[in-house]
Amino acid sequence: MNTHVWHSGPARPGSAPADAAVSCHRRLRGPYTGAGTLMRALVPVIHEGSPELVRQHAIEILSVAPELKDRIGAAPETLTSLAVPEERTRIYAAVRTRRLAHGLTELLASYVTRRASGPLVLEFTDVDEADHTDQEFLAILLRRTQGTAITVTVGTRGKDVTDELASALTRYARPAAAVPARPDTRTGTGTGTGTTVGELLRAYIDSDGTSDDPAALAAYEAAEPELRARLHDERAARLVRDGDWSLRLGAVPYHLEHGRDPAKAGGDALHEAIYYCAGLGFWHAILGFAPRARALTDPEDAERYWDFSGKMASSLALLGRTREAESLYLEVRARYALPMAQMFTGYAMAMLYTRLHPRELRDHHLAKTYLSNTITLASLLPEPEERIFHSVFQRNGLALVEMHLGHLDVAYALVSEGLERLDRELPAERHRLHRSVLVHNRGRVHAGLGRLAEALADHTAVIALDPNYPDYYFDRADLHRKLGDRAAALADYDKAVSLSPPFWEVHFNRADLRAQLGDTEGAIADLARVVELEPDQADARVNLVGLLLENGDSEAVVPLLDEGLRLDPAEARLLQVRGQLAWESGQTDLALRDFDLALEADPDCVPALASRATLAFESGDRDTALDHLTRAVDTEPGNPDLLYNRGYVYQAAERWQAAVADYTRGLALPGADVGELLSQRALCHRALGDRSAERADLDAARAASGPALTAGAA
């Protein structure tokens, strides 16, 4: 039974007491309005009893509730977080908000196991008015806390939510009948009875425009525009003076853009919100702020208008909406002949065409053309430090394009020369972040050139410069593995895990390493964590299933298969495993169905081809078995087991020469079962009358398999 509850409609939840009840309306505090309010309510309590738990999740907590820094202290700083806006050349990927959501969920899950007062009941209202960050958090919270001591009640007013949240509500929350509507505590009225029009107007303003009280809304809409504007300004002033900083991401810009000076005061407030969100990777929130900012800004105010447009376009690009981003960049390029606007958008267009566009739209030569222009513009900037920095920055972008074109030596020269120029011509304290980026990029080029020792040295150097940035440890671990130092690789993976909110990639790679080290249980734990974090990671699920089967734990495999095939009914590898389990339990018809479904989904699924061939062989249909095995061999020509199997079918069909050919090919491949291949080839030589070749193979088989080998009469 679902433990979570979903109220949909105009009425609000509130039928049961909650440990924390919060509104998620983005007009209040913008991104993470709900999650941040929840943290402000619970973290002081958690910190009192479990300060180490709070420290473990400080990045997540302070990202959604920055006001708590004075209470819990700062999170570990990186050069990215310390960089001033004009020096910030690294931006967070869109997936960062998922990592934050997972970290917050795990904080709550850990807290509920420690608290003495029993289950944790959380209530979230106005969820369909929430920013994407809150909706993403709630979708993950609903899924990962289903069936635990955490109960989540979600209230929506009837508007659409994100697809992920809609799916989570449908699957993990039971619909609840609407409870009688409570008075709207944000206005203190409910029906407006016995309340003056002036009081209703002020109540609506003081709700920060979130009230759904019809009487308050009517009073607001009927008020004189000048009065409304004055009240908005007064409310904004009070919030700035007395309220939390995060109100500047929601209520403050809302009031100022409806106040007496929307273009200047509202524009300034939105500018502050946009830059703050860009620094934390809240790209969806910028897509809410930037159109409002553009609407307030006269396009003749070129610097501000193209700045807002550029931030909006960058957000679109990072969220995968690259065609829309390109349209905005081109709008700016057509409208403004300003050097900085042309340089910024030219670089951005190059990144679209070399990295961010779908593969079918990428054009590295066009990207290089854009960068040739931006490099020229950078060289003409009048201020020396700007000219030096932007010249190096643009050439670093060109290095990426040259890498994509396969010109690694050119890329190496561009990055190295840029780093040397910054060190030579700028003070050491300037652009520390970009210097570290250049060192890291040089290491990547070294790796691409096969200079692994030099690549490792650069990664070690960049870690010394920026020791709290987890991605560097993740990348260095890969280099350690290529150099054969598995212990060092494992240590780096462990360090990356300790420094970051949860991200599945590090667990996936660490699982592979642990499996190589013989730590099957550790590998299983890491893969299970990947599937818990992101259930749609099919490779991790398939690998986890394989390790569990190797461990003989077929019972644990069944729910993994069921969930994986619910998410993707055409995942051929999982269909094949389900068929294999059915076959082993004697359900041949079900096995055959699943093998056929797997091959329908992926005609080159080698395990399904091999299994289907075995079923055909066992039923006496050697031709079908050979057809499937031939397709499998064509797909994986370096697989000695497939050649052995096809050779065996040829042998059973008395096609001796074909069998000998497959066994011979198999013997030349790494990983071959040499003794078995030689023994079977010896039988074929016997059938062909070549007794000398038979004896030679049997002698070689004995040598390969040891003295325990027994062979038929020679």
Buried (B, 14 or more C-beta within 10 A) or exposed (E): EBBBBBBBBEBBBBBEEBBBBBBBBBBBBBBBBBBBBBBBBBBEEBBEEBEEBBBBBBBBBBBBBBBBBEEBEEBBEBBBBEBEEEBBBBBBEBBBBBBBBBBBBBBBBBBBEEBEEEEBBBBBBBBBBBBBBBBBBBBBBBBBBBEBBBBBBBBBBEEEBBEBBBBBBEEBBEEBEBBEBEEBEBBBBBEBEEBEBEBBBBBBBBBBBBBBBEBBBBBBEEBEEEEBBBBBBBBBBBBBEEBBBBBBBBBBBBBBBBBBEBBBBBBBBBBBBBBBBBBBBBBBBBBBBBBBBBBBBEEEBBEBBBBBBBBBBBBBBBBEBBEBBBEBBEBBBEBBEBBBBBBBBBBBBBBBBBBBBEEEEBEBEBBBBBBEBBBEBBEEBEEEEEBBBBBBBBBBBBBBBBBBBEBBEBBBBBBBBBBEBBEEBBEEEBBBBBBBBBBBBBBBBBBBBEBBEBBBBBBBBBBEBBBBBBBBBBBBBBBBBBBEBBEBBBBBBBBBBEBBBBBBBBBBBBBBBBBEBEBBEBBBBBBBBBBBBBBEBBEBBBBBBBBBBEEEEBEBBEEBBEEBBEBBEEBBBBBBBBBBBBBEEEBBEBBBBBBBBBBEBBEEBBBBBBBBBBBBBEEEEBEBBBBBBBBBBEBBEEBBBBBBBBBBBBBEBEBBEBBBBBBBBBBEBEEBBBBBBBBBBBBBBBBBEBEEBBBBBBBBBBEBBEEEBEBEEE
